[in-house]
Amino acid sequence: MTGVIDNGTAEIEYTYDQSGVGGVVACVGESSYGPIGTNPAVATPTFSPAPGAYGLAQSVTLADTTPGAVIYYTTNGTAPTIQSAVYTGPIQISATTTIQAIAVASDSNNSAIAAGTYFYGPTQSLTFPPIPTQTYPTGPIVLSATASSNLPVTFSVVPNGNCSVSGSTVTFLNEGNCGVIASQAGNSSYLGAPAVGQIILVNNATPPKAQTISFNAIPAQSVGHTLLLSATASSGLPVSYVIVPNGNCSIAGSTVTFLNQGVCGVVATQGGNTAYAPAVAVGQAISVN
């Protein structure tokens, strides 16, 4: 059995012989223990260009900032060791490849493993014809987009509550804008395609009706008094209130409280809905004694 220190890692090589029936059994092995001591670690190797998806073959350069470091690397999916290939120049990539590398230097612990995958393949593009304006309420429509690779296209929508998508079928939930995105993620032969989106305008089938607010005149009030406001909308929709913030009154819901002498300005509003347009606001000035 022998023991060595190799770049801050203890390695033990051993041979074990045992007499057996009909012969001798021999075993040879190696064990590693590390890091050892307080030696610094070598800097982790870096790759240029960075790992990612590329439509053309790449020449990948490995580098390390530790002076005198030797880089060992693999491209077959195994972790690199000092028995792996020594980096001497750019690595040519013309297929999807994962590079793993370590750096080794004297009086230092080996670096951490750097790993990166270079996805290689032809590019593809999407064709997503414009979708005309829709009228709400309307039935769902089937989306149609194609990839130059002939791979299947997937769809998603902007989650604003105006539409939903299941597979290639989009359903319109409200009037407004419906954002639809077509995408194709690629496979082992093609890189992912740039996503293509479009906004579908969804109009209301019936123009909203007009409405008005009735807000009867309120007589003078006293400081400290509260009053329940009672304006109504011709649509039957609920009316909301705001006050002019001059410190003479306050409001909670439809109840106004008079705080100081002067004028309390109150405004009644109704914002409308899919059936009714917003009403013209009605205001009045209440004298506070």
Backbone hydrogen bonds, N-H to C=O, Kabsch-Sander energy under -0.5 kcal/mol:
donor,donor_aa,acceptor,acceptor_aa,energy
2,T,13,E,-3.1
4,V,11,E,-2.8
6,D,4,V,-0.6
6,D,9,T,-2.9
7,N,5,I,-0.6
9,T,6,D,-1.3
10,A,33,Y,-2.5
11,E,4,V,-2.8
12,I,31,S,-2.3
13,E,2,T,-2.2
14,Y,29,G,-1.7
16,Y,27,C,-2.3
18,Q,25,V,-2.0
20,G,23,G,-3.0
22,G,20,G,-0.5
23,G,20,G,-1.5
25,V,18,Q,-2.5
26,A,24,V,-0.5
27,C,16,Y,-1.8
29,G,14,Y,-1.8
31,S,12,I,-1.9
33,Y,10,A,-2.4
36,I,8,G,-1.3
39,N,36,I,-0.8
42,V,109,N,-2.5
46,T,63,A,-2.5
48,S,61,T,-1.8
52,G,117,T,-0.7
54,Y,119,F,-3.3
58,Q,93,I,-2.3
60,V,58,Q,-0.6
60,V,91,I,-3.1
61,T,48,S,-3.5
63,A,46,T,-1.8
69,A,66,T,-1.9
70,V,104,V,-3.2
72,Y,102,I,-2.6
73,Y,85,A,-2.5
74,T,100,Q,-2.3
84,S,81,T,-1.6
85,A,73,Y,-0.9
87,Y,71,I,-3.3
91,I,60,V,-3.0
92,Q,90,P,-0.5
93,I,58,Q,-3.5
94,S,92,Q,-0.5
97,T,118,Y,-2.0
99,I,97,T,-0.5
99,I,116,G,-2.8
100,Q,74,T,-2.1
101,A,114,A,-2.6
102,I,72,Y,-2.3
104,V,70,V,-2.7
108,S,105,A,-1.2
109,N,40,P,-2.6
111,S,103,A,-2.5
114,A,101,A,-2.9
116,G,99,I,-2.1
118,Y,97,T,-3.3
119,F,52,G,-2.9
119,F,117,T,-0.7
120,Y,118,Y,-0.6
121,G,54,Y,-1.6
127,T,146,T,-2.9
128,F,126,L,-0.5
134,Q,201,L,-2.8
136,Y,203,N,-4.8
141,I,170,V,-2.0
143,L,141,I,-0.6
143,L,168,S,-3.7
146,T,127,T,-2.2
148,S,125,S,-2.8
150,N,147,A,-2.1
154,T,183,S,-2.8
156,S,181,I,-1.9
158,V,179,G,-2.4
160,N,158,V,-2.5
164,S,171,T,-2.2
166,S,169,T,-2.5
168,S,166,S,-0.5
169,T,166,S,-2.2
170,V,141,I,-2.5
170,V,168,S,-0.5
171,T,164,S,-2.9
173,L,162,N,-2.6
173,L,171,T,-0.5
174,N,162,N,-1.5
176,G,202,V,-2.8
178,C,200,I,-2.5
179,G,177,N,-0.5
180,V,178,C,-0.5
180,V,198,Q,-2.8
181,I,156,S,-3.1
182,A,196,V,-3.3
183,S,154,T,-2.5
184,Q,193,A,-0.5
187,N,190,Y,-1.8
191,L,122,P,-2.4
193,A,184,Q,-2.7
196,V,182,A,-2.3
198,Q,180,V,-2.3
200,I,178,C,-3.2
200,I,198,Q,-0.5
201,L,199,I,-0.6
202,V,176,G,-2.9
203,N,134,Q,-3.1
203,N,201,L,-0.6
205,A,136,Y,-3.1
209,K,275,A,-3.3
214,S,232,T,-3.2
215,F,213,I,-0.5
221,Q,287,S,-2.9
224,G,258,F,-3.1
225,H,222,S,-1.9
227,L,256,V,-2.4
229,L,227,L,-0.7
229,L,254,S,-3.2
232,T,214,S,-2.3
234,S,212,T,-2.9
236,G,233,A,-1.8
240,S,269,T,-2.9
242,V,267,V,-2.1
244,V,265,G,-2.5
246,N,244,V,-2.4
250,S,257,T,-2.2
252,A,255,T,-2.4
254,S,252,A,-0.6
255,T,252,A,-2.0
256,V,227,L,-2.8
256,V,254,S,-0.5
257,T,250,S,-2.7
258,F,225,H,-2.6
259,L,248,N,-2.6
259,L,257,T,-0.6
260,N,248,N,-1.4
262,G,288,V,-2.2
264,C,286,I,-3.1
265,G,263,V,-0.6
266,V,264,C,-0.6
266,V,284,Q,-2.5
267,V,242,V,-3.1
268,A,282,V,-3.5
269,T,240,S,-2.9
273,N,276,Y,-2.2
277,A,209,K,-3.5
279,A,270,Q,-2.6
280,V,211,Q,-0.5
282,V,268,A,-2.1
284,Q,266,V,-2.4
286,I,264,C,-3.0
286,I,284,Q,-0.6
288,V,262,G,-3.1
289,N,221,Q,-3.2
